[in-house]
């Protein structure tokens, strides 16, 4: 067995990180709508575990503290740190935590704006900035010289990685590194042993080159929920090919996975631009699953589908129509920390 392990998202958590939107980001034109989504996330998360919030500056820190208090969130449930940010996609610039024989270790992989698409120098420093502020308590944080986003990783907590190759092994992220070199780093740093690479699957309007957290997710070590769409959707062929790839995968014991299709979330547009709506972008927290919804009839079908896969957790729908206007959804703006990360008192 490896000495290091990347936990599954359904394992007990100590906190969820949010990087709060501010007027200096692309959220400027829809900041009230974006913050309303963050309010809903903050209330749902704080009811079950602590919130770790990265704020661009002291002024935003103070405003967010007042805002959360106005929502009735207990101060003891919140840790707020100052960490300048280009944007708010905490899943991709946030810390990735592994379990080691010495306890939890936080890894700060390089974030380069999904292969240099956007400025990301500030975002790249957020995990280390929070560490310098001692917001992880005694848990060590270490920089890793590999470009990698958290949304590209899906694990069963038992050493299996499910990922799209085209969002991890790319020359825009790690020039000159092929499968073997990338897998060697993921083995050494995350304790991964089985690599289930998908060659198909992407959503129109997505900036990430097809992150797995928009496409297919483990519900348990034997079950994968996956995104679908209607035949008239331009994304249909790629998602159907991805479904066939998933059907060919096997668990560590050699059995096929139980595959559960998520309903189509509809095609959403703004100014003629396709927005990447997906029900696969849910967040598992202690006792609940926060599920993105989009104001369509299939929202109810998605709730029932996810509930059947997580029978012991409450399903909390969160309207994410504001988030997809910036090309991401619920899982993309969050990053969980496992329970072995002992956060300091507020």
URLINDA-V606738 format. One record per residue. N is the residue number from 0. OMEGA is omega as a letter, one per 30 degrees, with the letter a starting at -180 (NA if undefined). NEAR is the number of other ideal C-beta (glycine too) atoms within 10 Angstrom. D_FIRST is the distance of its C-alpha to the first C-alpha in Angstrom with 1 decimal. Layout:
BEGIN
N_OMEGA_NEAR_D_FIRST, N_OMEGA_NEAR_D_FIRST
END
This chain:
BEGIN
0_l_8_0.0, 1_a_14_3.8, 2_l_10_6.5, 3_a_18_8.7, 4_l_18_9.4, 5_a_24_12.7, 6_l_21_14.2, 7_a_18_16.4, 8_a_22_20.1, 9_l_20_20.9, 10_a_14_19.0, 11_a_13_21.5, 12_l_22_23.1, 13_a_21_25.3, 14_l_25_27.4, 15_l_27_28.2, 16_l_26_29.6, 17_l_23_32.9, 18_a_28_34.8, 19_l_26_38.4, 20_l_26_40.8, 21_a_22_43.8, 22_l_10_47.1, 23_a_15_45.9, 24_l_17_43.4, 25_l_15_44.1, 26_a_22_44.3, 27_a_11_47.7, 28_l_11_49.7, 29_a_15_47.9, 30_l_14_46.7, 31_l_9_48.1, 32_l_15_46.4, 33_a_23_43.0, 34_l_19_43.3, 35_l_13_44.2, 36_l_20_40.9, 37_l_23_39.1, 38_a_15_41.2, 39_l_18_40.0, 40_a_23_36.3, 41_l_23_36.9, 42_a_15_38.6, 43_a_18_36.0, 44_a_28_33.0, 45_l_20_34.9, 46_a_17_35.6, 47_l_17_31.9, 48_a_21_30.3, 49_l_19_31.4, 50_l_21_32.6, 51_a_27_31.8, 52_l_26_34.6, 53_l_30_35.2, 54_a_22_38.9, 55_a_22_40.7, 56_a_14_43.2, 57_l_9_44.8, 58_l_11_47.3, 59_l_21_44.7, 60_a_18_42.7, 61_l_12_45.8, 62_l_15_46.7, 63_l_23_43.3, 64_l_16_43.4, 65_a_10_46.8, 66_a_16_45.8, 67_l_23_42.9, 68_l_12_45.1, 69_l_9_47.7, 70_l_12_45.1, 71_l_9_44.7, 72_a_19_41.2, 73_a_12_40.9, 74_a_11_40.6, 75_a_10_37.8, 76_a_17_35.6, 77_l_20_36.0, 78_a_22_35.0, 79_l_22_36.8, 80_l_19_36.4, 81_l_17_38.4, 82_a_27_36.6, 83_a_16_38.9, 84_l_26_37.9, 85_a_21_39.0, 86_a_23_37.8, 87_a_24_35.8, 88_a_30_32.8, 89_l_28_30.2, 90_a_27_27.4, 91_l_25_27.7, 92_a_30_28.8, 93_a_30_26.9, 94_l_25_23.9, 95_a_21_20.3, 96_l_23_18.2, 97_l_20_14.5, 98_l_18_12.8, 99_l_14_11.8, 100_l_6_11.8, 101_a_8_15.5, 102_a_12_16.1, 103_l_21_17.0, 104_l_20_17.9, 105_a_20_20.4, 106_l_20_20.4, 107_l_21_23.8, 108_l_24_23.7, 109_l_16_27.0, 110_a_24_29.2, 111_l_20_32.2, 112_l_21_33.8, 113_l_24_32.1, 114_l_17_32.9, 115_l_11_36.0, 116_a_12_37.9, 117_l_14_38.7, 118_a_12_39.1, 119_a_21_35.9, 120_l_11_36.2, 121_a_17_36.7, 122_a_25_33.9, 123_a_20_31.5, 124_a_18_32.2, 125_l_25_31.8, 126_l_27_28.3, 127_l_16_29.3, 128_l_19_32.7, 129_l_25_31.3, 130_l_20_29.2, 131_l_12_32.4, 132_l_15_34.1, 133_a_12_31.4, 134_l_22_30.9, 135_a_26_27.1, 136_a_13_28.1, 137_a_11_26.0, 138_a_21_23.0, 139_l_13_22.8, 140_a_18_23.4, 141_l_12_22.8, 142_l_14_24.3, 143_a_15_22.3, 144_l_8_24.6, 145_l_18_23.6, 146_a_23_25.8, 147_l_25_23.8, 148_a_27_25.0, 149_l_23_23.2, 150_l_25_25.2, 151_a_26_23.6, 152_l_23_20.1, 153_a_23_19.3, 154_l_22_15.9, 155_a_25_14.9, 156_a_17_12.5, 157_l_18_9.6, 158_l_19_9.1, 159_l_20_12.5, 160_l_22_15.4, 161_a_22_18.9, 162_l_27_21.6, 163_a_25_24.9, 164_a_17_24.9, 165_l_18_28.4, 166_a_27_27.3, 167_a_27_24.5, 168_a_19_25.3, 169_l_16_29.0, 170_l_10_31.4, 171_l_13_32.7, 172_a_22_29.4, 173_a_20_27.9, 174_l_8_30.6, 175_l_6_29.6, 176_l_18_25.9, 177_a_10_24.9, 178_a_12_21.9, 179_a_8_20.0, 180_l_13_20.8, 181_l_21_20.0, 182_l_18_16.6, 183_l_11_15.8, 184_a_17_16.7, 185_l_20_14.8, 186_a_16_11.5, 187_a_13_12.4, 188_a_19_14.0, 189_a_23_12.5, 190_a_19_8.8, 191_a_23_10.1, 192_a_16_9.2, 193_a_15_12.3, 194_l_17_15.7, 195_a_20_18.6, 196_l_16_21.6, 197_l_21_24.9, 198_a_12_28.1, 199_l_19_30.5, 200_l_26_31.3, 201_l_20_33.2, 202_l_27_35.8, 203_a_16_39.3, 204_a_19_39.8, 205_a_23_36.2, 206_a_17_35.7, 207_a_26_31.9, 208_l_19_31.9, 209_l_23_30.3, 210_a_33_27.6, 211_a_26_25.4, 212_l_28_26.3, 213_a_26_29.9, 214_a_30_29.0, 215_a_27_26.0, 216_l_25_23.8, 217_l_23_21.2, 218_l_21_22.8, 219_a_13_19.8, 220_a_17_16.9, 221_a_14_19.6, 222_l_16_22.6, 223_l_24_23.8, 224_a_23_27.2, 225_a_23_29.0, 226_l_24_32.2, 227_l_19_35.3, 228_a_23_38.9, 229_a_11_42.3, 230_a_8_43.6, 231_l_7_46.1, 232_l_17_43.5, 233_l_10_42.9, 234_a_23_39.1, 235_a_14_39.2, 236_l_12_38.5, 237_l_19_35.4, 238_l_22_34.0, 239_l_15_34.9, 240_l_14_33.1, 241_l_24_30.0, 242_l_17_30.3, 243_l_9_30.5, 244_l_18_27.3, 245_a_20_25.5, 246_a_12_27.0, 247_a_9_25.5, 248_l_17_21.9, 249_l_11_19.5, 250_l_17_16.7, 251_l_13_13.3, 252_l_7_15.4, 253_l_6_18.2, 254_l_9_20.6, 255_l_12_22.8, 256_l_21_22.4, 257_a_13_25.2, 258_a_14_27.2, 259_a_15_29.6, 260_l_12_32.3, 261_a_24_33.5, 262_l_20_37.3, 263_l_22_39.0, 264_a_29_39.8, 265_l_16_43.0, 266_a_17_44.1, 267_a_17_44.9, 268_l_10_47.1, 269_a_11_48.7, 270_a_5_51.6, 271_a_5_50.6, 272_l_11_47.0, 273_l_18_44.2, 274_a_23_41.8, 275_l_23_38.1, 276_l_27_38.1, 277_l_30_34.9, 278_l_29_33.7, 279_a_27_30.1, 280_l_30_30.2, 281_l_27_29.7, 282_l_26_27.9, 283_l_21_26.0, 284_a_25_26.8, 285_l_17_26.9, 286_a_14_28.9, 287_l_18_30.1, 288_l_21_29.8, 289_a_25_32.3, 290_l_25_33.6, 291_l_27_35.7, 292_a_21_39.1, 293_l_21_42.0, 294_l_12_45.2, 295_a_17_45.2, 296_a_8_45.5, 297_l_16_42.0, 298_a_18_40.7, 299_l_12_41.3, 300_l_15_39.5, 301_l_25_36.5, 302_a_18_36.5, 303_a_10_36.7, 304_a_18_34.0, 305_l_23_31.4, 306_a_14_32.5, 307_l_12_31.8, 308_l_19_28.1, 309_a_20_27.8, 310_a_6_30.1, 311_a_6_29.3, 312_l_18_29.9, 313_l_14_33.3, 314_a_18_34.0, 315_l_22_35.9, 316_l_20_37.7, 317_a_17_38.4, 318_a_16_41.1, 319_l_28_39.6, 320_l_18_42.6, 321_a_18_43.2, 322_a_30_39.6, 323_l_25_39.8, 324_l_20_43.0, 325_l_21_40.8, 326_l_19_38.4, 327_l_29_35.5, 328_a_31_34.9, 329_a_26_33.2, 330_a_28_29.5, 331_a_31_30.6, 332_a_29_32.3, 333_l_22_29.6, 334_a_27_26.2, 335_l_30_24.4, 336_a_25_22.8, 337_a_20_20.3, 338_l_15_21.6, 339_l_18_19.7, 340_a_21_22.2, 341_a_13_25.2, 342_l_19_28.2, 343_l_11_31.3, 344_a_6_34.4, 345_NA_11_37.0
END
